[in-house]
Amino acid sequence: MKWAQGLDKTGIGLYILICLFAVANIYSVDEGLGKKQLIFFILSLFIGFIIFVTRSKFFENLSGIFYIGGVLLLIGLFPFGTEILGQKNWYKFGGFTMQPVEFAKIGTALMLSNYVAGPDFNLRYKKSLWTSLAIIGIPAVVVLAIPDVGSLLVFGAFVIALYREGLSGWFFGVIAILAAVFLISLAVNPLYVVFGILALAGILILLNYRRISWNVISIASIIGAVGVLCGLAMATPKILEKMPKHQRERIEVLYKGEKAFRDTSGYNLLYSKTAIGSGGFFGKGYKQGSVTQGKFVPEQETDYIFCTVGEEWGFFGSVLLVMAYAVYIGRIYFLAENQKTIFNRVFGYCFASILLIHFGINLGMVMGLFPTVGIPLPYFSYGGSSLLAFSIMTAIFFKLNYTDKNSLV
């Protein structure tokens, strides 16, 4: 069929396969929710069809409207939002709920793509750098104020897209160093961390003594950098104390184990690991998981849905699902890199990076490698807002790719 030329059948096929497998697993946990998720999926396909017959320039030309609308929806949570599970990040309309941060990510991706594609954009200029970071930072600050730490982490996806467009790798290096100092200071006496920082700084200075321009600016920079790291190390215990109890315990679970908090923040993780481990190589069979059918894991249909896969489909099924995600996300990165326009490329990188962060954090969370932060598994966790938002991004990108492949330019 001529109209299907340029349509990425591999990517769309994987999207449909993952969504249908998700419906089956949610149905295993709760039949009623499984039926609802199937309705959301059908609705997603209908919206995807509408997007497919829409001109590609529509999304580029109206990116500012989508962005402002997403930010306003986030701000509207403060007076009109409904608190669910301790977070006021939902709108409730009768029996329906909507999480606006999922749609704010779409607006941010479109706006950032539009700005980067502009003729005056160049990350070597401070104006371009700071404007790009402001586009990301405005909704991120609102999300932090809600607070929704999990969604805040996802905004790092847009920084990955900027890296592709020339952002210095030092940006990620600084973030990694700060995170490492914070995490190490949770497990080790902060004074030991300070001594380690000073010793390491001394070694690096000696090794690079002749390369350093010894002037006021360089000396002040070295002292400032070392001072910030030492200050962070000493402040880490106090930062932990100031956190809400449930957030503090979620971090401490990583160091003390889930059994130390089995009646509070470690409960989900304890039974999640139990479910995954009990599945063996081939699993217990569909609807045969004792942990799944016993409803032992709270939120098992949403953030912890992967433990259902582990228990019922085993290691084999889990690996197949991980491979499907890996191929799918890799496919989007590949297609994004080969787009003819900057707008399409940046949006593709934003989309793929959002999926990558969601996927990585969610799996790390259910296996005890990352604190519980409320990050859904893309297309897989139950929820209309999440599925619709991811499906909209999917449809927009594959529409952009379709137009790109049929372009004569």
C-alpha positions in Angstrom: 0.0 0.0 0.0 1.4 3.3 -1.1 0.2 5.2 2.0 2.2 2.9 4.3 5.5 3.7 2.7 7.7 5.4 5.3 5.6 4.1 8.2 7.9 2.5 10.7 6.2 -0.9 11.1 8.9 -2.2 13.6 8.4 0.7 16.1 4.6 0.7 15.8 4.5 -3.1 16.0 6.5 -3.1 19.2 4.3 -0.3 20.7 1.2 -2.4 20.1 2.8 -5.6 21.4 3.9 -4.0 24.6 0.5 -2.3 25.2 -1.4 -5.6 24.7 1.0 -7.5 26.9 0.4 -4.8 29.5 -3.3 -5.1 29.3 -3.0 -8.9 29.9 -0.9 -8.4 33.0 -3.1 -5.7 34.5 -6.1 -8.0 33.8 -4.3 -10.7 35.8 -3.9 -8.3 38.8 -7.4 -6.8 38.5 -9.9 -7.7 35.8 -11.8 -4.5 36.1 -8.7 -2.4 35.7 -7.6 -4.6 32.8 -10.8 -3.8 30.9 -10.4 -0.1 31.6 -6.8 -0.2 30.3 -8.0 -1.9 27.1 -10.4 1.0 26.6 -7.6 3.5 27.2 -5.5 1.6 24.6 -8.3 1.7 22.0 -8.8 5.4 22.7 -5.0 5.9 22.3 -5.2 4.2 18.9 -8.0 6.6 17.9 -6.1 9.7 19.0 -3.0 8.3 17.2 -5.0 8.0 14.0 -6.1 11.7 14.4 -2.5 12.7 14.9 -1.4 10.7 11.9 -3.8 12.5 9.5 -2.7 15.9 11.0 -0.1 17.9 9.2 3.3 17.6 10.9 3.9 21.4 11.0 0.9 21.7 13.3 2.9 20.4 16.2 5.9 22.6 15.4 3.8 25.8 14.9 1.7 25.3 18.0 4.5 24.1 20.3 4.4 27.3 22.4 0.6 26.8 23.0 1.2 23.2 24.1 4.0 24.3 26.4 2.1 27.1 28.1 -0.9 24.9 28.4 1.1 22.2 30.1 2.7 24.6 32.6 -0.7 26.2 33.4 -2.1 22.7 34.1 0.7 22.1 36.5 0.2 25.4 38.3 -3.5 24.7 38.5 -2.8 21.7 40.7 -2.1 24.0 43.7 -5.7 25.4 43.9 -7.6 22.6 42.1 -5.6 19.5 42.5 -6.6 16.3 44.3 -4.2 14.7 46.7 -3.7 11.0 46.1 -1.1 8.9 48.0 0.3 12.0 49.6 0.9 14.0 46.4 -1.4 16.7 45.0 -0.6 16.0 41.4 -4.0 14.9 40.1 -7.1 16.5 38.7 -10.3 14.6 39.5 -13.4 14.8 37.4 -16.1 12.6 38.8 -14.8 9.1 38.6 -11.9 10.1 36.3 -8.5 11.4 37.3 -5.8 13.1 35.2 -2.1 13.6 35.9 -1.1 16.8 34.0 2.7 16.3 34.4 2.5 13.5 31.8 1.1 16.0 29.3 3.5 18.8 30.4 6.3 16.5 29.2 4.9 16.6 25.7 4.6 20.4 25.7 8.2 20.7 27.0 9.5 18.3 24.3 7.8 20.2 21.5 8.8 23.7 22.8 12.5 22.6 23.3 12.5 21.0 19.8 11.1 24.2 18.3 13.6 26.4 20.0 16.6 24.3 19.2 15.5 24.1 15.5 15.6 27.9 15.4 18.2 29.7 13.2 19.8 31.5 16.1 20.3 28.5 18.4 23.9 27.7 19.3 24.8 26.1 22.6 28.2 27.9 22.5 26.3 31.1 23.3 25.1 31.7 26.8 21.7 32.9 25.6 20.9 29.7 23.8 22.1 27.6 26.8 20.2 29.5 29.4 17.0 29.8 27.3 17.1 26.0 26.8 17.6 25.3 30.5 14.8 27.8 31.3 12.4 25.9 29.0 13.1 22.7 30.9 13.4 24.4 34.3 10.1 26.3 34.4 7.9 23.1 34.5 10.5 21.3 36.5 10.4 23.9 39.3 6.6 23.6 39.4 6.9 19.8 39.6 9.4 20.2 42.4 7.0 22.5 44.3 4.1 20.0 44.1 6.4 18.0 45.1 6.7 15.1 42.6 10.3 13.9 42.8 9.8 11.0 40.4 8.5 13.2 37.6 11.3 15.8 38.3 13.9 13.1 37.5 12.3 12.5 34.1 13.0 16.1 33.1 16.6 15.1 32.9 15.6 13.4 29.6 15.6 16.9 27.9 19.2 17.5 29.0 20.1 14.3 27.2 18.6 15.7 24.0 20.6 18.9 24.5 23.8 16.8 24.9 23.1 15.5 21.4 22.9 19.1 20.2 26.2 20.1 21.7 25.8 20.4 25.5 29.1 19.8 27.2 29.6 16.5 28.9 30.9 18.4 32.0 27.2 19.1 32.8 26.6 15.4 33.4 29.9 15.0 35.1 29.0 17.7 37.7 25.6 16.1 38.4 27.2 12.6 38.7 29.9 13.9 41.2 27.3 15.7 43.3 25.0 12.6 43.3 28.0 10.4 44.3 29.0 12.6 47.2 25.4 12.6 48.5 25.0 8.9 48.2 28.3 8.0 49.7 27.7 10.4 52.6 24.5 8.5 53.4 26.5 5.3 53.9 29.8 6.6 55.3 30.6 9.1 58.1 30.6 12.6 56.3 33.9 13.5 57.9 35.6 10.5 56.1 34.0 11.7 52.8 35.4 15.2 53.4 38.9 13.8 54.0 38.5 11.7 50.8 37.5 14.8 48.8 40.4 16.8 50.1 42.9 14.0 49.4 41.5 13.4 45.9 41.6 17.2 45.2 45.2 17.3 46.3 46.2 14.4 44.1 44.5 15.9 41.1 46.2 19.3 41.7 49.6 17.7 41.9 49.1 15.7 38.7 47.9 18.8 36.8 50.0 21.4 38.5 51.7 22.7 35.4 48.5 22.7 33.4 46.6 25.0 35.8 46.7 28.7 35.2 47.5 29.9 38.7 45.5 33.1 38.9 42.7 34.4 41.2 39.9 32.9 39.1 41.4 29.4 38.9 42.3 29.4 42.6 38.8 30.6 43.6 37.2 28.0 41.3 39.2 25.2 42.9 38.4 26.3 46.4 34.8 26.9 45.5 34.4 23.4 43.9 36.0 21.6 46.8 34.0 23.7 49.3 30.7 22.9 47.7 31.5 19.1 47.7 32.6 19.2 51.3 29.6 21.3 52.3 27.3 18.8 50.6 28.9 15.9 52.4 28.5 17.5 55.8 24.9 18.6 55.0 23.7 15.3 53.7 22.6 13.9 57.1 20.6 17.1 57.8 19.0 17.0 54.4 17.9 13.4 55.1 16.4 14.5 58.4 14.4 17.3 56.8 12.8 15.0 54.3 9.3 13.6 55.0 9.4 10.3 56.8 8.3 8.2 53.9 10.8 9.7 51.5 13.6 9.3 54.1 12.8 5.7 54.6 12.7 5.0 50.9 16.3 6.1 50.6 17.3 4.3 53.8 15.8 1.0 52.4 18.7 0.9 49.9 21.3 0.9 52.7 19.5 -1.0 55.5 17.4 -3.4 53.4 13.7 -3.7 53.0 13.3 -6.0 56.0 14.2 -3.1 58.3 11.1 -1.3 57.0 8.9 -4.2 56.2 5.9 -2.6 57.8 6.3 0.8 56.1 8.4 1.8 53.1 10.1 -1.6 52.6 6.8 -3.5 52.3 6.3 -3.0 48.6 9.9 -3.9 47.8 9.9 -6.9 50.0 6.9 -8.5 48.3 8.0 -7.3 44.9 11.3 -9.2 45.2 9.4 -12.2 46.6 7.1 -12.2 43.5 10.0 -11.8 41.0 12.2 -14.4 42.7 9.4 -16.9 43.0 8.7 -16.9 39.3 11.8 -19.0 38.5 12.9 -19.4 34.9 9.5 -19.8 33.1 7.1 -18.4 35.8 4.1 -19.9 37.6 1.8 -19.3 34.7 -0.8 -16.6 33.8 -3.1 -15.8 36.7 -1.2 -18.4 38.8 1.1 -16.1 40.8 0.4 -16.4 44.6 1.7 -12.9 45.4 -0.1 -11.3 42.4 -3.4 -13.1 43.0 -3.1 -12.5 46.8 -2.8 -8.7 46.3 0.2 -8.5 48.5 1.9 -5.7 46.6 0.2 -2.3 46.8 0.1 -0.5 43.5 0.9 -3.7 41.7 -1.1 -2.7 38.7 0.8 0.6 38.4 4.4 1.3 39.5 5.1 -2.3 40.6 3.5 -4.1 37.6 6.9 -5.6 36.6 6.8 -7.9 39.6 3.6 -9.5 38.0 5.6 -10.2 34.9 8.4 -11.7 37.0 6.1 -14.0 39.0 3.8 -15.2 36.2 6.2 -15.2 33.2 9.5 -15.8 35.0 13.0 -14.8 34.1 12.4 -15.8 30.5 9.3 -13.6 30.1 11.0 -10.7 32.0 14.0 -10.8 29.7 11.8 -10.8 26.6 10.0 -7.7 27.9 13.2 -5.9 28.7 14.5 -6.8 25.2 11.4 -5.5 23.6 11.8 -2.2 25.4 15.5 -2.1 24.6 14.9 -2.6 20.9 11.9 -0.2 20.9 13.9 2.7 22.6 16.9 2.0 20.5 14.8 2.1 17.4 13.5 5.5 18.3 17.0 6.8 18.9 18.0 5.4 15.6 15.1 7.0 13.7 15.7 10.3 15.5 19.3 10.4 14.5 18.4 9.9 10.9 15.7 12.7 10.7 16.3 15.4 8.1 15.1 18.2 10.3 16.4 19.4 13.6 12.9 19.7 15.1 12.2 16.0 14.4 15.6 14.9 15.7 15.3 16.8 19.0 11.8 15.6 19.6 12.8 12.0 18.9 15.7 12.3 21.4 13.4 13.8 24.0 10.8 11.1 23.5 13.4 8.2 23.6 15.1 9.7 26.6 11.8 10.0 28.5 11.1 6.4 27.8 14.6 5.4 28.8 14.5 7.2 32.2 11.0 5.9 33.0 12.0 2.3 32.1 15.4 2.4 33.9 14.1 4.0 37.1 10.9 1.8 37.3 12.9 -1.5 36.9 15.5 -0.3 39.4 12.7 0.6 41.8 10.9 -2.8 41.7 14.3 -4.6 42.1 15.5 -2.5 45.0 18.3 -0.7 43.0 16.6 2.7 43.2 14.3 4.4 45.8 10.5 4.2 45.3 9.6 7.5 43.5 6.4 6.7 41.8 7.6 6.3 38.2 5.3 4.2 35.9 6.6 1.7 33.4 5.8 3.3 30.0 2.7 1.8 28.2 2.7 -0.9 30.9 1.5 0.5 34.2 -2.2 1.0 34.6 -3.3 4.6 34.1 -5.2 6.5 31.4 -3.0 9.7 31.8 0.2 7.8 31.4 -0.9 5.6 28.5 -2.5 8.5 26.6 0.5 10.8 27.1 3.0 8.2 26.0 0.8 7.2 23.1 0.4 10.8 22.0 4.2 11.2 22.0 4.5 7.9 20.1 2.0 9.1 17.4 3.6 12.5 17.0 7.1 11.0 16.6 6.0 8.3 14.1 4.0 10.9 12.2 7.1 13.2 12.0 9.2 10.2 10.9 6.6 9.3 8.3 6.6 12.8 6.9 10.4 12.8 6.9 10.7 9.6 5.0 8.2 10.9 2.3 9.8 14.3 2.1 11.5 15.1 -1.2 13.9 17.5 0.6 
